[in-house]
Amino acid sequence: MAGTSEGKVVALLDDNNDSKIEGVKTVLEGLRGPHGIVLLCRDGSQQDCKLYVAEENAVISYNFDPVTLAATAPEKIAALPSGTGHSTRSLLLHPAGKNLLVSVGSSCNVCHESNDRRAKILSINLETKEVSEFARGLRNTVFMTLHPITGEVWGTDMGRDFLGDDLPPDEVNIIREGKNYGWPNCYGKNIHDDVFDKNTYIRNPCMEPFEMGSTADFPAHSAPLGIAFVPEEGWPDEYWFNALVAYHGSWNRSAPTGYKIARLKWNAKGEYLGAEDFITGFITEGGNIIGRPVALLVEPGGNLFISDDKAGRIYRVFRSSQ
């Protein structure tokens, strides 16, 4: 896991497989805001493994030994913009296995970017190291995941600030190659941000064919981060292929919102049925913030792991046999 503020990548050691951590081993240190991590071992082999780490300003590959946990022979495979604005860089291996996707957030709250690699998902060809645009108009997609059935890329995205308590909605998007998700001129279900974009249009510019509306909307300032789909094994039938999303919580809303794990539901036709609370209690009734959920790992067998960057904890949630 990445210790972003500490500049480290660490391994959590569970030698007796009891789902409790006995120790922590530092794999890498002295990094610049590491966030995204991908481990790729070719053909299922434990002898040919690469560890990819996204720092704020670059994606670095390492030779990795899964036995000793040693990361060696660093190689910069992509340079990334840095310096202002959103600094996390998320990684996801594309389903085809030949490209690594990296999310680069905006340099501002809302603006027209001068850097062509900002507010986008970029694609890195792992063979040629060529970097290309995968999707654009994504203000800050901090976490991405793959749908277990369709293989599509899904990601959470945070809306801009300073439009009041209830606008714009935060989002989950199905991120398709070549598409534009609207920021900075549009948000949510193809809504025109005419507070920022003062141009006069005959019709809504957010309804152009290349624009993609959100798949699901959340209350403004919820700050959705981790997203994970629920597998079949070990989970109740009604949860299968629903998604869990970590709401990190608001910092700029008159009445705080977020600070929980939500369950996103779809029916058998793939129609979105809305979100409901799955885990709450990270904020008290009196408004005391005791936790802020970040990343989610859902496993077969009924296990869910949650990281909390307020309390500095990782929680395990499991389904009991009762």
Rosetta blueprint (number, residue, H / E / L):
1 M L
2 A E
3 G E
4 T L
5 S L
6 E L
7 G L
8 K E
9 V E
10 V E
11 A E
12 L E
13 L E
14 D L
15 D L
16 N L
17 N L
18 D L
19 S L
20 K L
21 I L
22 E L
23 G E
24 V E
25 K E
26 T E
27 V E
28 L E
29 E L
30 G L
31 L L
32 R L
33 G L
34 P L
35 H L
36 G E
37 I E
38 V E
39 L E
40 L E
41 C E
42 R H
43 D H
44 G H
45 S L
46 Q L
47 Q L
48 D L
49 C E
50 K E
51 L E
52 Y E
53 V E
54 A E
55 E L
56 E L
57 N L
58 A E
59 V E
60 I E
61 S E
62 Y E
63 N E
64 F E
65 D E
66 P L
67 V L
68 T L
69 L L
70 A E
71 A E
72 T E
73 A E
74 P E
75 E E
76 K E
77 I E
78 A E
79 A E
80 L L
81 P L
82 S L
83 G L
84 T L
85 G L
86 H L
87 S L
88 T L
89 R E
90 S E
91 L E
92 L E
93 L E
94 H L
95 P L
96 A L
97 G L
98 K L
99 N E
100 L E
101 L E
102 V E
103 S E
104 V E
105 G L
106 S L
107 S L
108 C L
109 N L
110 V L
111 C L
112 H L
113 E L
114 S L
115 N L
116 D L
117 R L
118 R L
119 A L
120 K E
121 I E
122 L E
123 S E
124 I E
125 N E
126 L L
127 E L
128 T L
129 K L
130 E L
131 V E
132 S E
133 E E
134 F E
135 A E
136 R E
137 G L
138 L L
139 R L
140 N L
141 T L
142 V L
143 F L
144 M E
145 T E
146 L E
147 H L
148 P L
149 I L
150 T L
151 G L
152 E L
153 V E
154 W E
155 G E
156 T E
157 D E
158 M L
159 G L
160 R L
161 D L
162 F L
163 L L
164 G L
165 D L
166 D L
167 L L
168 P L
169 P L
170 D E
171 E E
172 V E
173 N E
174 I E
175 I E
176 R L
177 E L
178 G L
179 K L
180 N E
181 Y L
182 G L
183 W L
184 P L
185 N L
186 C E
187 Y E
188 G L
189 K L
190 N L
191 I E
192 H E
193 D L
194 D L
195 V L
196 F L
197 D L
198 K L
199 N L
200 T L
201 Y L
202 I L
203 R L
204 N L
205 P H
206 C H
207 M H
208 E L
209 P L
210 F L
211 E E
212 M L
213 G L
214 S L
215 T L
216 A E
217 D E
218 F E
219 P L
220 A L
221 H L
222 S L
223 A L
224 P E
225 L E
226 G E
227 I E
228 A E
229 F E
230 V L
231 P L
232 E L
233 E L
234 G L
235 W L
236 P L
237 D H
238 E H
239 Y H
240 W L
241 F L
242 N L
243 A E
244 L E
245 V E
246 A E
247 Y E
248 H L
249 G L
250 S L
251 W L
252 N L
253 R L
254 S L
255 A L
256 P L
257 T L
258 G L
259 Y L
260 K E
261 I E
262 A E
263 R E
264 L E
265 K E
266 W E
267 N L
268 A L
269 K L
270 G L
271 E L
272 Y E
273 L E
274 G E
275 A E
276 E E
277 D E
278 F E
279 I E
280 T L
281 G L
282 F L
283 I E
284 T L
285 E L
286 G L
287 G L
288 N L
289 I E
290 I L
291 G L
292 R L
293 P E
294 V E
295 A E
296 L E
297 L E
298 V E
299 E E
300 P L
301 G L
302 G L
303 N E
304 L E
305 F E
306 I E
307 S E
308 D E
309 D L
310 K L
311 A L
312 G L
313 R E
314 I E
315 Y E
316 R E
317 V E
318 F E
319 R L
320 S L
321 S L
322 Q L
